[in-house]
Amino acid sequence: MLSRKLRLALPVAAAAVLAAVVPTGSAHAISGVPCGPSDYLQVWDHHIDPILHAPVVGQWCFANKGRADFGSGIWVDKISTGNNAVRYYDVNGTVVSYPKNFIITFPNNPPHVGAIEIL
């Protein structure tokens, strides 16, 4: 039978071994940033303001790996991937990927995008 001190020490020792063996990855989350450097993901859009119910033209800029959801979606006029591989999710279920340093415009038939992801 194990002594009381030994029974209490075993879980602590096991946790210490796991902490030493299992590497911790750095957490990444996409974040909106002020538009500026061309290495950011930049998205130009138009959408309907949910409060004013009026059309709005906007520009979104993002850094860091992760996904940004746009709720009911935005109509994307232009994407500049900057130094990021990017994937967008159309509200109809289409998924489109673009490589780093890629610029595309949609002058006549903009996609209705529900989310965009930096890979």
N, CA, C and O atoms as a GROMACS GRO file, in nm:
protein
  476
    1MET      N    1   0.085  -0.117   0.000
    1MET     CA    2   0.000   0.000   0.000
    1MET      C    3   0.090   0.124   0.000
    1MET      O    4   0.188   0.130   0.074
    2LEU      N    5   0.055   0.224  -0.083
    2LEU     CA    6   0.134   0.346  -0.094
    2LEU      C    7   0.104   0.440   0.021
    2LEU      O    8  -0.009   0.448   0.069
    3SER      N    9   0.205   0.508   0.064
    3SER     CA   10   0.184   0.606   0.171
    3SER      C   11   0.103   0.724   0.118
    3SER      O   12   0.093   0.746  -0.002
    4ARG      N   13   0.047   0.798   0.209
    4ARG     CA   14  -0.037   0.912   0.173
    4ARG      C   15   0.042   1.017   0.094
    4ARG      O   16  -0.008   1.071  -0.005
    5LYS      N   17   0.165   1.045   0.136
    5LYS     CA   18   0.248   1.144   0.066
    5LYS      C   19   0.279   1.098  -0.076
    5LYS      O   20   0.278   1.180  -0.168
    6LEU      N   21   0.305   0.970  -0.094
    6LEU     CA   22   0.337   0.918  -0.226
    6LEU      C   23   0.214   0.924  -0.318
    6LEU      O   24   0.226   0.957  -0.436
    7ARG      N   25   0.096   0.893  -0.263
    7ARG     CA   26  -0.027   0.900  -0.342
    7ARG      C   27  -0.056   1.042  -0.388
    7ARG      O   28  -0.108   1.063  -0.497
    8LEU      N   29  -0.024   1.140  -0.307
    8LEU     CA   30  -0.044   1.280  -0.344
    8LEU      C   31   0.062   1.329  -0.441
    8LEU      O   32   0.035   1.417  -0.524
    9ALA      N   33   0.182   1.275  -0.432
    9ALA     CA   34   0.292   1.319  -0.518
    9ALA      C   35   0.285   1.262  -0.659
    9ALA      O   36   0.334   1.325  -0.752
   10LEU      N   37   0.225   1.145  -0.678
   10LEU     CA   38   0.219   1.082  -0.810
   10LEU      C   39   0.148   1.168  -0.915
   10LEU      O   40   0.202   1.185  -1.024
   11PRO      N   41   0.028   1.223  -0.888
   11PRO     CA   42  -0.036   1.306  -0.990
   11PRO      C   43   0.046   1.432  -1.025
   11PRO      O   44   0.048   1.476  -1.140
   12VAL      N   45   0.112   1.489  -0.925
   12VAL     CA   46   0.194   1.607  -0.949
   12VAL      C   47   0.311   1.571  -1.038
   12VAL      O   48   0.345   1.646  -1.130
   13ALA      N   49   0.374   1.460  -1.013
   13ALA     CA   50   0.488   1.415  -1.093
   13ALA      C   51   0.442   1.382  -1.236
   13ALA      O   52   0.512   1.416  -1.332
   14ALA      N   53   0.328   1.319  -1.251
   14ALA     CA   54   0.277   1.287  -1.384
   14ALA      C   55   0.249   1.415  -1.463
   14ALA      O   56   0.280   1.422  -1.582
   15ALA      N   57   0.191   1.514  -1.399
   15ALA     CA   58   0.164   1.642  -1.466
   15ALA      C   59   0.294   1.709  -1.509
   15ALA      O   60   0.300   1.768  -1.617
   16ALA      N   61   0.396   1.702  -1.425
   16ALA     CA   62   0.524   1.763  -1.459
   16ALA      C   63   0.588   1.695  -1.580
   16ALA      O   64   0.645   1.761  -1.667
   17VAL      N   65   0.577   1.562  -1.585
   17VAL     CA   66   0.632   1.488  -1.700
   17VAL      C   67   0.557   1.526  -1.827
   17VAL      O   68   0.620   1.548  -1.931
   18LEU      N   69   0.424   1.533  -1.822
   18LEU     CA   70   0.347   1.570  -1.940
   18LEU      C   71   0.380   1.712  -1.985
   18LEU      O   72   0.391   1.738  -2.105
   19ALA      N   73   0.396   1.802  -1.892
   19ALA     CA   74   0.429   1.940  -1.927
   19ALA      C   75   0.564   1.948  -1.995
   19ALA      O   76   0.584   2.032  -2.083
   20ALA      N   77   0.657   1.865  -1.956
   20ALA     CA   78   0.790   1.867  -2.015
   20ALA      C   79   0.794   1.799  -2.151
   20ALA      O   80   0.874   1.837  -2.236
   21VAL      N   81   0.707   1.700  -2.173
   21VAL     CA   82   0.711   1.621  -2.296
   21VAL      C   83   0.621   1.678  -2.404
   21VAL      O   84   0.661   1.678  -2.521
   22VAL      N   85   0.502   1.727  -2.370
   22VAL     CA   86   0.406   1.776  -2.468
   22VAL      C   87   0.439   1.921  -2.501
   22VAL      O   88   0.432   2.007  -2.414
   23PRO      N   89   0.475   1.950  -2.628
   23PRO     CA   90   0.508   2.087  -2.662
   23PRO      C   91   0.382   2.173  -2.668
   23PRO      O   92   0.274   2.125  -2.704
   24THR      N   93   0.396   2.297  -2.634
   24THR     CA   94   0.284   2.390  -2.644
   24THR      C   95   0.300   2.470  -2.772
   24THR      O   96   0.406   2.529  -2.796
   25GLY      N   97   0.198   2.474  -2.852
   25GLY     CA   98   0.201   2.552  -2.974
   25GLY      C   99   0.162   2.695  -2.944
   25GLY      O  100   0.096   2.722  -2.844
   26SER      N  101   0.203   2.785  -3.031
   26SER     CA  102   0.163   2.923  -3.012
   26SER      C  103   0.023   2.942  -3.068
   26SER      O  104  -0.008   2.892  -3.177
   27ALA      N  105  -0.061   3.011  -2.997
   27ALA     CA  106  -0.198   3.034  -3.040
   27ALA      C  107  -0.201   3.144  -3.144
   27ALA      O  108  -0.134   3.246  -3.131
   28HIS      N  109  -0.280   3.122  -3.248
   28HIS     CA  110  -0.295   3.221  -3.353
   28HIS      C  111  -0.442   3.255  -3.369
   28HIS      O  112  -0.528   3.167  -3.360
   29ALA      N  113  -0.471   3.377  -3.392
   29ALA     CA  114  -0.607   3.419  -3.419
   29ALA      C  115  -0.602   3.534  -3.517
   29ALA      O  116  -0.525   3.629  -3.499
   30ILE      N  117  -0.683   3.526  -3.620
   30ILE     CA  118  -0.688   3.634  -3.717
   30ILE      C  119  -0.732   3.760  -3.644
   30ILE      O  120  -0.815   3.755  -3.553
   31SER      N  121  -0.677   3.871  -3.684
   31SER     CA  122  -0.715   3.996  -3.619
   31SER      C  123  -0.724   4.107  -3.723
   31SER      O  124  -0.644   4.115  -3.816
   32GLY      N  125  -0.823   4.191  -3.704
   32GLY     CA  126  -0.836   4.308  -3.788
   32GLY      C  127  -0.726   4.407  -3.754
   32GLY      O  128  -0.696   4.430  -3.637
   33VAL      N  129  -0.666   4.465  -3.855
   33VAL     CA  130  -0.558   4.561  -3.835
   33VAL      C  131  -0.585   4.684  -3.920
   33VAL      O  132  -0.660   4.676  -4.018
   34PRO      N  133  -0.525   4.797  -3.885
   34PRO     CA  134  -0.538   4.915  -3.972
   34PRO      C  135  -0.476   4.884  -4.108
   34PRO      O  136  -0.368   4.824  -4.116
   35CYS      N  137  -0.543   4.923  -4.212
   35CYS     CA  138  -0.491   4.898  -4.346
   35CYS      C  139  -0.366   4.981  -4.369
   35CYS      O  140  -0.359   5.097  -4.328
   36GLY      N  141  -0.270   4.923  -4.434
   36GLY     CA  142  -0.145   4.993  -4.457
   36GLY      C  143  -0.049   4.906  -4.534
   36GLY      O  144  -0.050   4.905  -4.657
   37PRO      N  145   0.037   4.831  -4.462
   37PRO     CA  146   0.137   4.751  -4.533
   37PRO      C  147   0.073   4.652  -4.631
   37PRO      O  148  -0.033   4.596  -4.605
   38SER      N  149   0.140   4.634  -4.743
   38SER     CA  150   0.083   4.548  -4.846
   38SER      C  151   0.097   4.400  -4.813
   38SER      O  152   0.048   4.316  -4.889
   39ASP      N  153   0.163   4.364  -4.700
   39ASP     CA  154   0.173   4.223  -4.667
   39ASP      C  155   0.051   4.174  -4.589
   39ASP      O  156   0.043   4.054  -4.560
   40TYR      N  157  -0.043   4.262  -4.554
   40TYR     CA  158  -0.168   4.221  -4.490
   40TYR      C  159  -0.266   4.170  -4.594
   40TYR      O  160  -0.258   4.206  -4.712
   41LEU      N  161  -0.360   4.087  -4.550
   41LEU     CA  162  -0.474   4.051  -4.633
   41LEU      C  163  -0.566   4.173  -4.637
   41LEU      O  164  -0.602   4.226  -4.532
   42GLN      N  165  -0.603   4.217  -4.758
   42GLN     CA  166  -0.692   4.331  -4.772
   42GLN      C  167  -0.814   4.290  -4.855
   42GLN      O  168  -0.801   4.226  -4.959
   43VAL      N  169  -0.931   4.328  -4.806
   43VAL     CA  170  -1.056   4.293  -4.873
   43VAL      C  171  -1.138   4.420  -4.889
   43VAL      O  172  -1.166   4.490  -4.791
   44TRP      N  173  -1.176   4.452  -5.013
   44TRP     CA  174  -1.264   4.565  -5.041
   44TRP      C  175  -1.402   4.507  -5.067
   44TRP      O  176  -1.417   4.409  -5.139
   45ASP      N  177  -1.504   4.569  -5.008
   45ASP     CA  178  -1.639   4.512  -5.019
   45ASP      C  179  -1.746   4.619  -5.026
   45ASP      O  180  -1.720   4.738  -5.008
   46HIS      N  181  -1.865   4.572  -5.052
   46HIS     CA  182  -1.984   4.654  -5.030
   46HIS      C  183  -2.088   4.562  -4.965
   46HIS      O  184  -2.098   4.444  -4.996
   47HIS      N  185  -2.164   4.620  -4.874
   47HIS     CA  186  -2.263   4.543  -4.801
   47HIS      C  187  -2.373   4.638  -4.753
   47HIS      O  188  -2.362   4.759  -4.767
   48ILE      N  189  -2.478   4.581  -4.698
   48ILE     CA  190  -2.588   4.661  -4.645
   48ILE      C  191  -2.568   4.674  -4.494
   48ILE      O  192  -2.558   4.573  -4.423
   49ASP      N  193  -2.563   4.796  -4.444
   49ASP     CA  194  -2.549   4.820  -4.301
   49ASP      C  195  -2.673   4.766  -4.231
   49ASP      O  196  -2.785   4.805  -4.265
   50PRO      N  197  -2.655   4.676  -4.132
   50PRO     CA  198  -2.771   4.614  -4.068
   50PRO      C  199  -2.856   4.711  -3.984
   50PRO      O  200  -2.973   4.683  -3.958
   51ILE      N  201  -2.800   4.822  -3.944
   51ILE     CA  202  -2.875   4.917  -3.862
   51ILE      C  203  -2.942   5.022  -3.951
   51ILE      O  204  -3.061   5.050  -3.937
   52LEU      N  205  -2.863   5.081  -4.041
   52LEU     CA  206  -2.916   5.187  -4.127
   52LEU      C  207  -2.987   5.134  -4.251
   52LEU      O  208  -3.058   5.208  -4.318
   53HIS      N  209  -2.968   5.006  -4.282
   53HIS     CA  210  -3.025   4.944  -4.402
   53HIS      C  211  -2.988   5.022  -4.528
   53HIS      O  212  -3.068   5.042  -4.618
   54ALA      N  213  -2.863   5.066  -4.529
   54ALA     CA  214  -2.811   5.144  -4.641
   54ALA      C  215  -2.683   5.079  -4.692
   54ALA      O  216  -2.612   5.014  -4.615
   55PRO      N  217  -2.653   5.096  -4.821
   55PRO     CA  218  -2.529   5.037  -4.875
   55PRO      C  219  -2.405   5.105  -4.817
   55PRO      O  220  -2.403   5.227  -4.797
   56VAL      N  221  -2.303   5.026  -4.790
   56VAL     CA  222  -2.177   5.073  -4.735
   56VAL      C  223  -2.063   5.012  -4.815
   56VAL      O  224  -2.065   4.893  -4.847
   57VAL      N  225  -1.964   5.094  -4.847
   57VAL     CA  226  -1.843   5.045  -4.912
   57VAL      C  227  -1.735   5.043  -4.806
   57VAL      O  228  -1.718   5.140  -4.732
   58GLY      N  229  -1.661   4.933  -4.798
   58GLY     CA  230  -1.562   4.923  -4.692
   58GLY      C  231  -1.434   4.855  -4.736
   58GLY      O  232  -1.425   4.800  -4.846
   59GLN      N  233  -1.337   4.860  -4.649
   59GLN     CA  234  -1.211   4.790  -4.668
   59GLN      C  235  -1.174   4.725  -4.536
   59GLN      O  236  -1.177   4.790  -4.431
   60TRP      N  237  -1.141   4.598  -4.541
   60TRP     CA  238  -1.103   4.521  -4.424
   60TRP      C  239  -0.958   4.478  -4.441
   60TRP      O  240  -0.918   4.442  -4.552
   61CYS      N  241  -0.880   4.480  -4.334
   61CYS     CA  242  -0.743   4.432  -4.337
   61CYS      C  243  -0.721   4.337  -4.221
   61CYS      O  244  -0.768   4.361  -4.109
   62PHE      N  245  -0.649   4.228  -4.248
   62PHE     CA  246  -0.630   4.124  -4.148
   62PHE      C  247  -0.485   4.079  -4.144
   62PHE      O  248  -0.413   4.085  -4.244
   63ALA      N  249  -0.444   4.034  -4.026
   63ALA     CA  250  -0.312   3.975  -4.005
   63ALA      C  251  -0.332   3.850  -3.919
   63ALA      O  252  -0.433   3.837  -3.850
   64ASN      N  253  -0.237   3.761  -3.923
   64ASN     CA  254  -0.232   3.638  -3.844
   64ASN      C  255  -0.323   3.529  -3.900
   64ASN      O  256  -0.426   3.556  -3.962
   65LYS      N  257  -0.282   3.408  -3.877
   65LYS     CA  258  -0.354   3.291  -3.922
   65LYS      C  259  -0.488   3.281  -3.849
   65LYS      O  260  -0.495   3.306  -3.729
   66GLY      N  261  -0.592   3.245  -3.922
   66GLY     CA  262  -0.723   3.226  -3.860
   66GLY      C  263  -0.834   3.260  -3.957
   66GLY      O  264  -0.810   3.281  -4.076
   67ARG      N  265  -0.956   3.266  -3.906
   67ARG     CA  266  -1.074   3.285  -3.989
   67ARG      C  267  -1.159   3.399  -3.934
   67ARG      O  268  -1.179   3.411  -3.814
   68ALA      N  269  -1.207   3.483  -4.026
   68ALA     CA  270  -1.299   3.592  -3.991
   68ALA      C  271  -1.434   3.563  -4.056
   68ALA      O  272  -1.440   3.541  -4.177
   69ASP      N  273  -1.539   3.563  -3.978
   69ASP     CA  274  -1.673   3.541  -4.030
   69ASP      C  275  -1.744   3.675  -4.048
   69ASP      O  276  -1.730   3.765  -3.965
   70PHE      N  277  -1.819   3.687  -4.157
   70PHE     CA  278  -1.888   3.811  -4.189
   70PHE      C  279  -2.038   3.802  -4.169
   70PHE      O  280  -2.113   3.876  -4.232
   71GLY      N  281  -2.083   3.713  -4.085
   71GLY     CA  282  -2.226   3.702  -4.058
   71GLY      C  283  -2.303   3.661  -4.182
   71GLY      O  284  -2.278   3.555  -4.239
   72SER      N  285  -2.396   3.745  -4.224
   72SER     CA  286  -2.478   3.713  -4.342
   72SER      C  287  -2.403   3.734  -4.472
   72SER      O  288  -2.456   3.707  -4.580
   73GLY      N  289  -2.281   3.783  -4.465
   73GLY     CA  290  -2.197   3.794  -4.584
   73GLY      C  291  -2.176   3.935  -4.633
   73GLY      O  292  -2.253   4.027  -4.602
   74ILE      N  293  -2.069   3.950  -4.710
   74ILE     CA  294  -2.037   4.076  -4.775
   74ILE      C  295  -2.012   4.048  -4.923
   74ILE      O  296  -1.973   3.937  -4.960
   75TRP      N  297  -2.034   4.146  -5.007
   75TRP     CA  298  -2.006   4.133  -5.149
   75TRP      C  299  -1.864   4.184  -5.172
   75TRP      O  300  -1.837   4.302  -5.154
   76VAL      N  301  -1.774   4.095  -5.211
   76VAL     CA  302  -1.632   4.128  -5.223
   76VAL      C  303  -1.603   4.184  -5.362
   76VAL      O  304  -1.634   4.121  -5.463
   77ASP      N  305  -1.542   4.303  -5.365
   77ASP     CA  306  -1.506   4.367  -5.490
   77ASP      C  307  -1.360   4.340  -5.530
   77ASP      O  308  -1.327   4.336  -5.648
   78LYS      N  309  -1.273   4.322  -5.428
   78LYS     CA  310  -1.130   4.301  -5.455
   78LYS      C  311  -1.066   4.232  -5.335
   78LYS      O  312  -1.104   4.257  -5.221
   79ILE      N  313  -0.969   4.145  -5.363
   79ILE     CA  314  -0.890   4.080  -5.258
   79ILE      C  315  -0.743   4.095  -5.295
   79ILE      O  316  -0.704   4.069  -5.408
   80SER      N  317  -0.663   4.138  -5.199
   80SER     CA  318  -0.517   4.137  -5.210
   80SER      C  319  -0.466   4.050  -5.096
   80SER      O  320  -0.479   4.087  -4.980
   81THR      N  321  -0.406   3.935  -5.129
   81THR     CA  322  -0.368   3.839  -5.025
   81THR      C  323  -0.244   3.882  -4.947
   81THR      O  324  -0.221   3.833  -4.837
   82GLY      N  325  -0.164   3.973  -5.002
   82GLY     CA  326  -0.041   4.013  -4.934
   82GLY      C  327   0.050   3.894  -4.916
   82GLY      O  328   0.066   3.815  -5.008
   83ASN      N  329   0.109   3.882  -4.801
   83ASN     CA  330   0.202   3.773  -4.773
   83ASN      C  331   0.130   3.655  -4.708
   83ASN      O  332   0.183   3.593  -4.616
   84ASN      N  333   0.009   3.624  -4.755
   84ASN     CA  334  -0.074   3.520  -4.694
   84ASN      C  335  -0.140   3.433  -4.800
   84ASN      O  336  -0.188   3.484  -4.901
   85ALA      N  337  -0.142   3.304  -4.776
   85ALA     CA  338  -0.229   3.216  -4.855
   85ALA      C  339  -0.367   3.232  -4.793
   85ALA      O  340  -0.381   3.233  -4.671
   86VAL      N  341  -0.470   3.245  -4.877
   86VAL     CA  342  -0.604   3.282  -4.830
   86VAL      C  343  -0.708   3.188  -4.889
   86VAL      O  344  -0.694   3.139  -5.001
   87ARG      N  345  -0.812   3.166  -4.811
   87ARG     CA  346  -0.927   3.089  -4.858
   87ARG      C  347  -1.052   3.168  -4.821
   87ARG      O  348  -1.064   3.217  -4.709
   88TYR      N  349  -1.147   3.180  -4.917
   88TYR     CA  350  -1.274   3.243  -4.879
   88TYR      C  351  -1.387   3.144  -4.897
   88TYR      O  352  -1.382   3.053  -4.981
   89TYR      N  353  -1.490   3.164  -4.815
   89TYR     CA  354  -1.606   3.076  -4.813
   89TYR      C  355  -1.727   3.155  -4.860
   89TYR      O  356  -1.776   3.243  -4.789
   90ASP      N  357  -1.774   3.123  -4.979
   90ASP     CA  358  -1.892   3.189  -5.034
   90ASP      C  359  -2.014   3.140  -4.957
   90ASP      O  360  -2.015   3.027  -4.908
   91VAL      N  361  -2.117   3.224  -4.946
   91VAL     CA  362  -2.237   3.184  -4.872
   91VAL      C  363  -2.310   3.068  -4.940
   91VAL      O  364  -2.391   3.002  -4.875
   92ASN      N  365  -2.284   3.043  -5.068
   92ASN     CA  366  -2.348   2.930  -5.135
   92ASN      C  367  -2.272   2.800  -5.116
   92ASN      O  368  -2.312   2.696  -5.170
   93GLY      N  369  -2.161   2.802  -5.039
   93GLY     CA  370  -2.085   2.681  -5.011
   93GLY      C  371  -1.956   2.665  -5.090
   93GLY      O  372  -1.878   2.574  -5.062
   94THR      N  373  -1.933   2.751  -5.187
   94THR     CA  374  -1.810   2.744  -5.265
   94THR      C  375  -1.692   2.788  -5.180
   94THR      O  376  -1.701   2.887  -5.107
   95VAL      N  377  -1.581   2.715  -5.191
   95VAL     CA  378  -1.458   2.752  -5.120
   95VAL      C  379  -1.352   2.779  -5.226
   95VAL      O  380  -1.327   2.695  -5.312
   96VAL      N  381  -1.288   2.896  -5.219
   96VAL     CA  382  -1.188   2.936  -5.318
   96VAL      C  383  -1.059   2.973  -5.245
   96VAL      O  384  -1.061   3.046  -5.146
   97SER      N  385  -0.947   2.921  -5.296
   97SER     CA  386  -0.816   2.950  -5.237
   97SER      C  387  -0.733   3.036  -5.330
   97SER      O  388  -0.740   3.024  -5.452
   98TYR      N  389  -0.653   3.124  -5.270
   98TYR     CA  390  -0.561   3.209  -5.346
   98TYR      C  391  -0.422   3.201  -5.281
   98TYR      O  392  -0.411   3.189  -5.159
   99PRO      N  393  -0.317   3.208  -5.363
   99PRO     CA  394  -0.181   3.202  -5.309
   99PRO      C  395  -0.136   3.338  -5.254
   99PRO      O  396  -0.208   3.438  -5.264
  100LYS      N  397  -0.017   3.339  -5.196
  100LYS     CA  398   0.043   3.463  -5.147
  100LYS      C  399   0.064   3.560  -5.262
  100LYS      O  400   0.080   3.519  -5.377
  101ASN      N  401   0.064   3.689  -5.230
  101ASN     CA  402   0.094   3.796  -5.326
  101ASN      C  403   0.006   3.790  -5.451
  101ASN      O  404   0.056   3.798  -5.564
  102PHE      N  405  -0.123   3.774  -5.430
  102PHE     CA  406  -0.219   3.760  -5.539
  102PHE      C  407  -0.325   3.868  -5.523
  102PHE      O  408  -0.373   3.892  -5.412
  103ILE      N  409  -0.362   3.933  -5.632
  103ILE     CA  410  -0.466   4.035  -5.630
  103ILE      C  411  -0.571   3.997  -5.734
  103ILE      O  412  -0.538   3.965  -5.848
  104ILE      N  413  -0.697   4.001  -5.693
  104ILE     CA  414  -0.806   3.971  -5.786
  104ILE      C  415  -0.919   4.072  -5.762
  104ILE      O  416  -0.948   4.108  -5.648
  105THR      N  417  -0.981   4.115  -5.871
  105THR     CA  418  -1.096   4.205  -5.862
  105THR      C  419  -1.217   4.138  -5.924
  105THR      O  420  -1.204   4.053  -6.012
  106PHE      N  421  -1.333   4.176  -5.877
  106PHE     CA  422  -1.459   4.122  -5.925
  106PHE      C  423  -1.548   4.238  -5.967
  106PHE      O  424  -1.640   4.275  -5.894
  107PRO      N  425  -1.522   4.299  -6.086
  107PRO     CA  426  -1.595   4.420  -6.124
  107PRO      C  427  -1.742   4.397  -6.159
  107PRO      O  428  -1.824   4.486  -6.139
  108ASN      N  429  -1.776   4.280  -6.211
  108ASN     CA  430  -1.912   4.260  -6.261
  108ASN      C  431  -1.995   4.160  -6.181
  108ASN      O  432  -2.118   4.170  -6.176
  109ASN      N  433  -1.930   4.064  -6.119
  109ASN     CA  434  -2.003   3.960  -6.048
  109ASN      C  435  -1.934   3.926  -5.916
  109ASN      O  436  -1.872   3.821  -5.904
  110PRO      N  437  -1.943   4.015  -5.816
  110PRO     CA  438  -1.870   3.993  -5.691
  110PRO      C  439  -1.926   3.874  -5.613
  110PRO      O  440  -2.048   3.856  -5.608
  111PRO      N  441  -1.838   3.795  -5.552
  111PRO     CA  442  -1.887   3.684  -5.470
  111PRO      C  443  -1.947   3.733  -5.338
  111PRO      O  444  -1.905   3.835  -5.284
  112HIS      N  445  -2.043   3.661  -5.290
  112HIS     CA  446  -2.107   3.690  -5.161
  112HIS      C  447  -2.036   3.604  -5.057
  112HIS      O  448  -2.066   3.485  -5.044
  113VAL      N  449  -1.943   3.663  -4.984
  113VAL     CA  450  -1.853   3.589  -4.896
  113VAL      C  451  -1.902   3.591  -4.752
  113VAL      O  452  -1.933   3.696  -4.696
  114GLY      N  453  -1.907   3.471  -4.692
  114GLY     CA  454  -1.948   3.458  -4.552
  114GLY      C  455  -1.831   3.457  -4.456
  114GLY      O  456  -1.846   3.493  -4.340
  115ALA      N  457  -1.712   3.415  -4.505
  115ALA     CA  458  -1.594   3.409  -4.417
  115ALA      C  459  -1.469   3.410  -4.504
  115ALA      O  460  -1.472   3.372  -4.621
  116ILE      N  461  -1.360   3.452  -4.444
  116ILE     CA  462  -1.230   3.451  -4.512
  116ILE      C  463  -1.127   3.399  -4.411
  116ILE      O  464  -1.135   3.427  -4.291
  117GLU      N  465  -1.030   3.323  -4.462
  117GLU     CA  466  -0.934   3.257  -4.374
  117GLU      C  467  -0.791   3.278  -4.424
  117GLU      O  468  -0.764   3.265  -4.543
  118ILE      N  469  -0.702   3.312  -4.332
  118ILE     CA  470  -0.559   3.316  -4.362
  118ILE      C  471  -0.504   3.180  -4.321
  118ILE      O  472  -0.519   3.138  -4.206
  119LEU      N  473  -0.441   3.112  -4.415
  119LEU     CA  474  -0.391   2.976  -4.389
  119LEU      C  475  -0.252   2.977  -4.330
  119LEU      O  476  -0.196   2.871  -4.302
   0.00000   0.00000   0.00000
